[in-house]
Amino acid sequence: MINESCQSDIHKSNSLFEIKYKIPTSLLNTLSTTVRHHTLIPASFSTAKLKTWYFDDEANTSFWESINGELSKTKYRFREYIAPEQGGALYSLEIKRRNNAETSKLKELIYKPISKDYKFTTFRDLLAEIERHSDLDLKPFYHYLPDKTLFPSTLIQYKRSRFDSLEGNVRYNIDTNIMVTLTPQQFLATDQTHHLEHSIFEIKSSMPEFFPSFLQRLNLSPTSFSKFAWGKEMLDKLVI
C-alpha cells in the first residue's frame, strides 16, 4: 500500500506520478463498479468527507501556476476530516509539489483540535496555532514556506473513495460531490456553495503514465484539472 503519510511524524513522501480524469455523471457508476471489481478496499479510511483550505499569496502565485499549466507548481493546504473514523486524524497539513506528472508531499496528520474560535489569517500563523495546541514540531514546513505571506484563498469540499491495487503499489481515488464555498474568508459552515458538474478520478503510482488494462474500455482522457484553480475561478466569477 502506498504510504502517503506517517502516523506520528512529518512524512516527506517519495515522488509519485499522479494522473487525473474528469468523470461525467453518466460514467461514474460504471467507473466505480469497475474499480471496485479490480482493486482492494482498504480496511480503514477507505472513504472520507473532506474540507480543504488552500492558501496563496496576494499575487495568486499558486493559482496562476495551475491556470498557466506550469510544469512546476506548489500548493499549501490545510485539510479537515469531517466525522473521521475512530483513531483517525482530525486534520492534515500539507505542502504539495508537482513537477509535470510527478508529485511529492510534505504532510503531517493532526489529532488534537485547534481552538474553536481560531480565525484563519496566514499559513504561518496556522502552523504556530497547531504547535501551540500539540507537541508537534513543524520546522520542515517553515523551511518550505515562500518569502511572500500566504493567506486563505479557497475552501473546497468533497467526498473521497479510496482503493488500492491488488499488488499494493497503486492508489485510486474517486472524488465526488465537489463544491467550493463562496465565502471562504469567513471559514464558517455555510450553504453558499457551488458544485462541480463532474467527478474526479485519480491514479497515483510510482510508474510514469501508468494506466491499468481493466480501464481501457472506458476511454478515459487525462486532464490537468485542479480543484483549487476551479474553485478560485468560481469565486472570482460568483462572489461580488
N, C-alpha and C positions, 0 to 999 in steps of 0.2 A: 504494500500500500504506500502511496506517495505520502511522505511525511512533510507537510507544508509548515508545520509549527511544532514547537516543543512545549509540553505542558507546563514546565517550570521555569524555563529560561528564554531569553530572547533568542530567536532562531533566525539565522541568516540562511535562507533556503538555497539549495542548489538551483542552477538555472534550469528552467523548464520551457518547452515550446508550447505556446498556447494559441489555439485557433478557435475562432468564434463563428457561429452561423445564426442568421435570423430565421426564426421558425414561425410561419404563419399559423393562425389558429386552426386552419383546416388540416395541417400536418402534425400538430402537436401530439395528438393521441397515438398516431402511428409511430412517431419517433419514440415516445415514452414506452410504448409496448415493446418495440424492437430493442431498445437499450436494456430494458429490464430482463428481456429473454436471454441476452448475451453477456450480462455482467453480474456482479455481486452487489447486493445492497449492504452497506456497512452495518454492523450490529449496533453501533452508536452514532448519533449525529448524522443520520442519513438525510434528514430534512431540517430546514431552519427557516424562520422568518427573520429578515434582516432589515435594519436601518443603517444606512451608511452615509456618514457626513464626509464630504470631500472638502479639502482646504486648498486655497490657491492664493497667489499674491495679487496685488492691486492691478498688475498688468495682465492678469489671467494667463500666466505662462503655461500652466499645465493644460488648461483648456485649449489654447492655441496649438500646443504640441499635438493634441489629439485631432483637432479640426484640420490642421495642415498636413496630417499624415506623416509627421516626422518619425524617422526610424528610431530615434532615441527619445524617450519620454519618461516622466516620473509623476506618480500620484501619491498624495498624502491623505490618509483617511482614518476615520475612527468609526468602528462598526459596533452596533448594539445588537445582541441576540435576543429576540423577543420570546419570552417564556421558554428559556433553554431547558434541555433535558437535565435531569438530576446529575450533578457533578460537572455540568458544562460551564463554560466561561460566560460572564455577563457581557463582556466587550472584547474587542481586539483593536490593537493599534498597529497600523501598517504603513510602511513606505514601500511602494511597488515600483520597480524599474523595469522598463521594457526596451529591448534593443531588437528591432524588427519583430520576429515572432518569438524571440527568446525573452523570458521574464525571470526576474529574481525578486525576492521579497524579504524585507526585514519585518518581522511580526512578533507581537507579544500578546498573549492571552491574559485577560484581566478578570479576576474572580471576585474582587471586592468592589462594592458600589461606590461611585463618586457621589458627591453631595447632590441632594435633590434640587437644591436651589442654585446649582452651578450654572453660570451663563458662559456659553462658548464665546471666546474673544479671539485668541490666536492658537495656533498649533503648539507653539512653545509653552503658552500658559496651560494648555491642556496636559502636556507632559508633566509640568510641575504639579498640577492638581492630582494626577494619578499617583505621582510619587508621594504626595502628602498623605494619601489615604491607603497606601500599601507599602510593602517593603521592597518594591521594585526599584532597580537602578536602570534608568533609561538613557544612559550616556551614549550608547550606539545611535539612538535616534537623534539626539542633539548633534552628533557628529555629522549626520547626513542632511541636516536642515540647510536650506539655501540662505544666502545673505538677506534676501528680501523676506519680510514678515508674511506669514501665511494666515489668511483669515478664512472663516467658514464660508463656503461658496454654495454648495448644492447638497440637498438631502434626498437620497434615493432609497426606496423601499421595495422589497420583492421577496418571493419565496424561492428557496433553492432546494432542489432534489439532487442528491449526490450518489454516484455509482462508481465502482471500481472494476477494472478489467479482471478477468479470471487469473491472469498472471500477476496482478497487483502492481503493474508498472504504468498504468494509465488511469487518469481520473476523468469522469464525465460529469458535467454539471448541467442541469436544466433549470433555468431561471424563469419564473412565470410571475404574472400579476405585478409587473414592474411599473412603478409610479414615481413621480417626482413631487415633492412637497413644494407648494407655491409660495410659502412664507418661511424659507429656511433660516432667515436671520433671527427668527424668534425661537427656533428649535423647540417648539411645543407640539403636542398632539393636535392635529388639525384635519378637517375634512377637505381642505383645499388642496386637492391633488390632481395631477394629470397623468393618465395611464398610457403606456406604450401599447401599440396595437398588435405587437407580436412578442414572442418569447425569444430567449437567447439560449443557445446550446454551446457549451464549451468543451473542448478536448484539451487536456493538459498531459503532456508526455515528455520524456527525455529524448524522444526521437523526432527529428525535424520532419514537418509535413506529414506526420503520421495520420492515417485515416483507416479505420477498420473496414474489413471487407463486408461485414454484416450491414453496413450503412450505405453501401454503394448504390443500391436500387432507389434510394430516396432522393438522389440527385441534388445534394446539398451544395451550396456555393459559399465559400468562406467570405467573411466580411471583417472590416476593421472597426465595427461598431463599438462605441464606448457609452456605457450608461451615464457616466459623468458628463460627457460632452453633450449627449442628447438632453439630459436634464437641464444643463446650463442654457442651452439654446431655447428650451421651452420656457424657462424663467424669463429670458430676455424678451420673448415674444408675448407672454401672457401676463406678466406682472407689471402693473402700471406704477 
